[in-house]
Amino acid sequence: MRKEQLPVVINGKSNFTEAESLEFENNSPENHELCQGKIFSMNEDEFRNLEDPKAAYHRRFMTEQEYLVFEDASEQKHEYFQGEVFAMAGAGDQHNEIFTNLFGILATQLKGKTCRPYGSDKRMKIPQNNLYTYPDISIYCKGQSPFESANKVSQDPTVIIEILSESTRDYDRGRKFKLYRDIPTLQEYIMVDSEALCVENFRLNSANHWELEEYQSIDQNLFVTSLNITIPLLEIYDNTNLI
């Protein structure tokens, strides 16, 4: 099983001079090496397993306020949870095609209605567990309080859609869904696989339990109950190699 070293990132900076490396090393309790301007920890825990999807999220510890300042200055998006900052994995072509299809359909079907879709540039906070993240698509409905302008974050969506890839599939289905369930306004959590023809829709029923409905045929239609809209899987997977 192959492993890869992760470079140290300090305040968004990942390239260092030899003098900066020496200063950092003198103040660090751990041993590091410098290679082509990058500092690597010699601690085995800082290596990532290339077959582990969760390890795509490189971490460093910050306070919530430090994270907000860091994130506003960063060109890359990061999640924040319990002091850890995770660099979010980039999206592939299939992911982008599915996003374009879905977002276009949602924007059209929701036009003039009380709910609006937002893409992955919309940062979301869950106050109940203090997770900051960027869902692929989040849908907010009138009457909620989606915006917290001071920190440029949103909260209380009705529907969240994540497009699954190899590096995020286990996280989106497991730990992330558990954190999403703390959102009091969330009615549906939809996962669209970008590597197989499969859509999973978890809905909150009248007994306050999450029920799963799966779609695995191109002839099926995804029904988003809380929005009262129907989306054909043929349109979701348009222009991908899965149909």
C-alpha positions as CSV (number, residue, x, y, z in Angstrom):
1,M,0.0,0.0,0.0
2,R,1.6,3.3,-1.1
3,K,1.9,6.3,1.2
4,E,2.6,9.9,0.4
5,Q,4.1,12.7,2.6
6,L,2.0,15.8,3.1
7,P,3.8,19.2,3.0
8,V,3.4,21.5,5.9
9,V,1.1,24.5,5.4
10,I,1.5,27.5,7.6
11,N,-1.1,30.4,7.2
12,G,-1.7,29.2,3.7
13,K,2.0,29.1,2.7
14,S,3.5,25.9,1.5
15,N,6.8,27.0,0.0
16,F,9.7,28.1,2.2
17,T,13.3,29.3,1.9
18,E,16.1,27.4,3.7
19,A,16.3,30.1,6.4
20,E,12.5,29.8,7.0
21,S,12.8,26.1,7.2
22,L,15.6,26.3,9.8
23,E,13.7,28.8,11.9
24,F,10.6,26.6,11.7
25,E,12.6,23.5,12.7
26,N,14.2,25.1,15.6
27,N,10.8,26.0,17.1
28,S,9.2,22.6,16.3
29,P,9.0,19.6,18.7
30,E,9.1,17.3,15.6
31,N,11.6,16.6,12.9
32,H,11.1,17.8,9.4
33,E,12.9,17.7,6.0
34,L,13.1,20.4,3.3
35,C,12.8,19.4,-0.3
36,Q,12.3,21.8,-3.2
37,G,11.0,24.5,-1.0
38,K,8.5,22.3,0.8
39,I,8.7,21.2,4.5
40,F,7.7,17.6,5.2
41,S,7.1,16.1,8.6
42,M,9.1,12.9,9.5
43,N,6.2,11.8,11.7
44,E,4.5,8.8,10.1
45,D,1.1,10.2,11.2
46,E,1.6,13.0,8.7
47,F,1.8,10.6,5.8
48,R,-1.4,9.9,3.9
49,N,-2.5,6.5,2.6
50,L,-3.3,6.9,-1.1
51,E,-6.1,4.4,-0.8
52,D,-7.8,6.2,2.1
53,P,-10.5,8.7,0.8
54,K,-10.6,10.6,4.0
55,A,-6.9,11.5,3.8
56,A,-7.6,13.8,0.8
57,Y,-8.4,16.4,3.5
58,H,-5.1,17.8,4.7
59,R,-5.4,19.2,8.2
60,R,-3.9,21.8,10.6
61,F,-5.4,23.2,13.8
62,M,-6.9,26.7,14.2
63,T,-9.4,28.5,16.2
64,E,-12.7,29.3,14.5
65,Q,-11.8,32.9,14.1
66,E,-8.3,32.0,12.7
67,Y,-10.1,29.7,10.2
68,L,-12.4,32.4,9.0
69,V,-9.5,34.8,8.4
70,F,-7.4,32.1,6.8
71,E,-10.3,31.0,4.5
72,D,-11.1,34.5,3.3
73,A,-7.5,34.9,2.2
74,S,-7.2,31.4,0.7
75,E,-7.7,30.5,-3.0
76,Q,-8.6,27.0,-2.0
77,K,-11.7,25.9,-0.1
78,H,-11.4,24.3,3.3
79,E,-13.7,22.6,5.8
80,Y,-13.4,23.3,9.5
81,F,-14.4,21.0,12.3
82,Q,-13.3,20.8,16.0
83,G,-10.2,22.9,15.3
84,E,-9.1,21.0,12.2
85,V,-8.9,22.5,8.8
86,F,-9.3,20.2,5.8
87,A,-8.4,21.1,2.2
88,M,-11.2,20.0,0.0
89,A,-10.5,17.8,-2.9
90,G,-10.9,19.1,-6.4
91,A,-13.7,18.0,-8.7
92,G,-13.2,15.8,-11.9
93,D,-14.9,16.2,-15.2
94,Q,-17.8,13.8,-14.4
95,H,-18.5,15.6,-11.2
96,N,-18.6,18.9,-13.0
97,E,-20.9,17.6,-15.7
98,I,-23.3,16.3,-13.1
99,F,-23.2,19.6,-11.2
100,T,-23.9,21.6,-14.3
101,N,-26.8,19.4,-15.2
102,L,-28.3,19.4,-11.7
103,F,-27.8,23.1,-10.9
104,G,-29.3,24.1,-14.2
105,I,-32.4,21.9,-13.7
106,L,-32.9,23.2,-10.1
107,A,-32.5,26.8,-11.1
108,T,-35.1,26.4,-13.8
109,Q,-37.6,24.4,-11.8
110,L,-37.3,26.7,-8.8
111,K,-37.5,30.0,-10.6
112,G,-40.2,32.1,-9.1
113,K,-40.6,29.9,-6.1
114,T,-39.6,30.4,-2.5
115,C,-36.5,28.2,-2.6
116,R,-33.2,28.9,-4.3
117,P,-30.2,26.7,-5.1
118,Y,-26.6,27.6,-4.5
119,G,-23.4,26.0,-5.7
120,S,-20.2,25.0,-3.9
121,D,-18.9,28.5,-3.4
122,K,-21.6,29.0,-0.7
123,R,-20.0,28.3,2.7
124,M,-22.3,26.8,5.2
125,K,-22.1,26.6,9.0
126,I,-23.9,24.2,11.3
127,P,-24.0,25.9,14.7
128,Q,-25.1,22.7,16.4
129,N,-21.7,21.1,15.8
130,N,-19.7,24.0,14.4
131,L,-18.9,22.4,11.1
132,Y,-18.0,24.9,8.3
133,T,-18.3,23.3,4.8
134,Y,-19.2,23.8,1.2
135,P,-21.9,21.5,-0.1
136,D,-21.9,20.9,-3.8
137,I,-25.5,22.2,-3.9
138,S,-27.5,23.6,-1.1
139,I,-31.1,24.8,-1.3
140,Y,-32.5,27.4,1.0
141,C,-36.2,28.3,1.3
142,K,-37.9,31.5,2.3
143,G,-38.7,31.9,6.0
144,Q,-35.3,30.4,7.0
145,S,-32.3,32.6,8.0
146,P,-29.7,31.4,5.5
147,F,-27.2,34.3,5.7
148,E,-24.8,35.4,8.5
149,S,-23.2,38.3,6.6
150,A,-20.5,39.1,9.2
151,N,-18.8,35.8,8.6
152,K,-19.9,35.2,5.0
153,V,-21.6,31.9,5.8
154,S,-25.0,30.4,5.3
155,Q,-27.1,28.1,7.5
156,D,-30.4,26.2,7.7
157,P,-30.8,24.7,4.2
158,T,-33.8,22.6,3.3
159,V,-31.9,20.3,0.9
160,I,-28.2,19.4,0.5
161,I,-26.8,17.6,-2.6
162,E,-23.4,16.0,-2.6
163,I,-21.8,14.6,-5.8
164,L,-19.8,11.6,-4.8
165,S,-16.3,10.8,-6.0
166,E,-13.7,8.2,-5.0
167,S,-12.0,10.5,-2.5
168,T,-15.2,11.8,-0.8
169,R,-17.7,8.9,-1.1
170,D,-17.1,7.3,2.4
171,Y,-17.0,10.7,4.1
172,D,-20.1,12.1,2.5
173,R,-22.1,8.9,3.3
174,G,-20.8,8.5,6.8
175,R,-19.4,11.2,9.1
176,K,-20.6,14.1,7.0
177,F,-24.1,12.9,6.8
178,K,-24.1,12.4,10.6
179,L,-23.1,16.1,11.0
180,Y,-25.7,17.2,8.4
181,R,-28.4,15.5,10.5
182,D,-27.9,18.2,13.2
183,I,-29.3,20.8,10.8
184,P,-32.9,21.4,12.2
185,T,-34.3,22.6,8.8
186,L,-32.8,19.8,6.6
187,Q,-35.5,17.7,5.0
188,E,-33.5,15.8,2.3
189,Y,-29.9,14.8,1.7
190,I,-29.2,13.6,-1.8
191,M,-26.0,11.9,-2.9
192,V,-25.3,11.5,-6.7
193,D,-22.5,9.1,-7.6
194,S,-20.2,10.4,-10.3
195,E,-18.6,7.0,-11.0
196,A,-21.8,4.8,-11.2
197,L,-25.4,5.4,-12.1
198,C,-26.8,5.7,-8.6
199,V,-28.7,8.4,-6.7
200,E,-29.5,8.1,-3.0
201,N,-32.1,10.3,-1.4
202,F,-32.5,10.4,2.3
203,R,-35.7,12.0,3.5
204,L,-36.9,12.9,6.9
205,N,-40.3,11.3,7.5
206,S,-43.2,12.3,9.8
207,A,-41.7,10.2,12.6
208,N,-38.4,12.2,12.3
209,H,-36.5,9.2,10.9
210,W,-34.4,9.3,7.8
211,E,-35.6,7.0,5.0
212,L,-33.6,6.1,2.0
213,E,-34.8,5.8,-1.6
214,E,-32.4,4.7,-4.2
215,Y,-32.4,5.3,-8.0
216,Q,-30.2,3.1,-10.2
217,S,-32.0,3.1,-13.6
218,I,-31.6,5.7,-16.2
219,D,-35.4,5.6,-16.8
220,Q,-36.2,6.6,-13.2
221,N,-37.0,10.1,-11.9
222,L,-35.6,11.6,-8.7
223,F,-38.5,13.1,-6.7
224,V,-37.4,15.8,-4.3
225,T,-40.3,15.8,-1.9
226,S,-39.6,19.0,0.1
227,L,-39.4,21.0,-3.2
228,N,-42.1,19.1,-5.0
229,I,-40.0,18.7,-8.1
230,T,-39.0,15.7,-10.3
231,I,-35.7,15.3,-12.1
232,P,-35.0,12.5,-14.6
233,L,-31.8,10.6,-14.0
234,L,-31.3,10.8,-17.8
235,E,-30.9,14.6,-17.4
236,I,-28.7,14.3,-14.2
237,Y,-26.2,12.1,-16.1
238,D,-26.4,13.9,-19.4
239,N,-23.0,14.2,-21.2
240,T,-21.3,11.7,-18.9
241,N,-19.9,8.3,-19.8
242,L,-22.5,6.5,-17.6
243,I,-25.3,6.5,-20.1
